[in-house]
Amino acid sequence: MKILTTLAVWTISLSLFAQKGPRPLPVEDARMDHYLRARKIPELKISITNAAKPLSGTKVKYTAVHLGTATQTTYYTTLDDKGKAVIKMNENLPYQQVWLSIEGYLYTGVLVNTDLEIAIDAGALKGEAYIYRNGILFKGTDAALNEALCKKVLFRKKESDELASRLVQVCLDAANNVISQPLFLKAADSIYTAMQQLDNAYIKDQPAYEWAIRNETDSRFYCWTIVGLKRRDSSSQHLYQKAIAHKPYFMSNEGTGFYRSLSRCYAFSDDKTLPGLQDLLYLKYPTYNSAQKAVLDSIKEWESSTADNKRATLKSLYVRRYQLLKNEVQAADFEQFVQRVEKNSVQPRTDILKLSLMELGKDYFSIAFPRLLNAMQTTWTKQAVQNELKTVASSQKEMQQLFESAGPANADGYFIGKPVASLSFGAQLYRLDSIASIDGLITNLRSKFSGKALVLDIWATWCGPCIADMTNSKKLHEDARDLPVEYIYLCTTSGSDEETWKKRIATLKPAGTHIFINEELENALRKKLNANGGYPTYIVIDQKGNISSDKIAFMQELNREKFAAAIGVK
C-alpha cells in the first residue's frame, strides 16, 4: 500500500509539472521531494543561427538563483562552432531562475524546470536583445511560461520599476521607524493596488499564466513588506498574516527573496520564551575552564544589576566572553536562529527557511551547516546544504594552505594589475585583466600591505548603493586614519568601461587602492573568499589572514569603533 501511495504522489506531481498553463506545486509543497527525486536534472539549451560572425568561443555567462550562502552563483561557458551550448543545472531545484548573458546577442532571465531551449535568429535580432523580442524563440516544456513572464517584464516597464523602487523605500522607511505603521500600511496598500492594476492590464491579453504573474508580484510585494513589518503593531498584524501565508511557485529572485526575508524575520525575532545566548552557553558549563566560567557568571550577575556602569561593563564582558568561548558563542548564536525558525514555521517550509540561515553561518560553517543537516527532514534541502558544505570546506582549505605557505615577496613581486594612474587625493589605480591565479592576487595584496588589515569593496559603476556607500567609506578613512588598514576597491568590468570607472573615482575621491577587475576574475575571487552576492560586497582580511564576508554590510552602519571591531584592530 505504501508503494502504491508513493507512486500516486509521483504521478500527480509529474502531471502537474508537465502541463502547460495549469499551476505547478508551490516550492514548499510536501510532494516536492518526490517530484525532484523522480525527475532528471533539467538543462537549458542555447542555439544561434544566421550570425554574421563565427560563434565558436562566444562567451555565455549564466547566474543561477538559489537559497544558501549567497542568493546567486555565476558560471561561464562558451558556444561551440555550431553556435550551440547546453547548460546542465548545478542544482536540482524547481523552476530555478537563470540570468543569462550571451555576449553580443542577448541578456535575459528564464525559469528552468523541465526542458527549455532559447533559439536565437541573429539575422532577425539585429543587435543585442534585452529580455525578449523578435528573433528569440523559446522551445520546450517551459517555453510558453517563460515567454509570458519575459513579456511581462517589458510591459510598461518604467511604471513597474518606479513601483518597485517606491515599495523598497517605503518598506525600509518603516523598518527604520522613519514612518509610522499606519502610514506604511496606507502606502503599501496603494503600491500593491497599482501593481495589481499593471498585472490586470497585461493579463487581459495573456490570461493563460495569470497564476504565475500574480504569484511573482506577490512574492516581490511580500518579500519587502515583511521587511517593513519589522516594527509591526496590532494595526499591521493583518498584513503580516497575509504575507506569511504566501507560497512562491518559483526559485526566482522574487521567490527566494520572499523566503530570505521571512527567514530573517524569524531568525532575528526577540522571543523571550526560547533560551537566550547565556542559557545555551550554560548548558555546557561543566566543560568550561575557570576563566570561561567566571566570565559567564559575571555576565549573569551584571545583567540583573541596576548599577550606573552596567552597560559599559557588560559590553566589555561580552567581548571577553567571545574571546574565551568563540566557538561556543557562534554555535549558540546559530542555535537561536534555528530554534526561532523552527518555532514559527512548519515543514517543509521550515527546511526551506533554514537554507537562508547558511548565509548567517557561513563564516563558521563547520558548526552551523552540520546543525542544519541534523535538523532537516526534506531531501532536496539537505542536498543543498551538503553541496554548500563541500564547496565552502574546499575553499576554506585552499585559503588556509595559501596563507600557511605564503612567504616574503620581492619588492617587484606584488603584481595586482597594470598601473593606470596615481591621483592627488591618494588613489592608486590599476587594471587587472589576467593573473596566473586568484591565490596570487590575494598573496600579493597581503604582501604589498604587510601588517595591515584589508577591506575589499567589490562594487560596480552602475550600482547606486555602492556609490552612495563610498561616501561613507571615505568618511571612515578620515575617522580611522590611524588604524592599520588598507582600503581596496575592486570595481567589476561587468556593465562598465575604464573611462566611466575613472570618472566615478575622480568624482567621489576615495583614497586607497582601486582595481578595475575583469568580471571573471571577480567571480573567481568571490568563490575563493566565499563572498558570492550582489553589490556592494565587503570582505575583511584581518592582520592574521582570517577572512570574513559578513563583518560589514554597509559602511553607513559603522562608526570608528564599530569599524575597528569589524576589521579586528584597536
Disulfide bonds with the S-S distance in Angstrom:
Cys463-Cys466 2.36
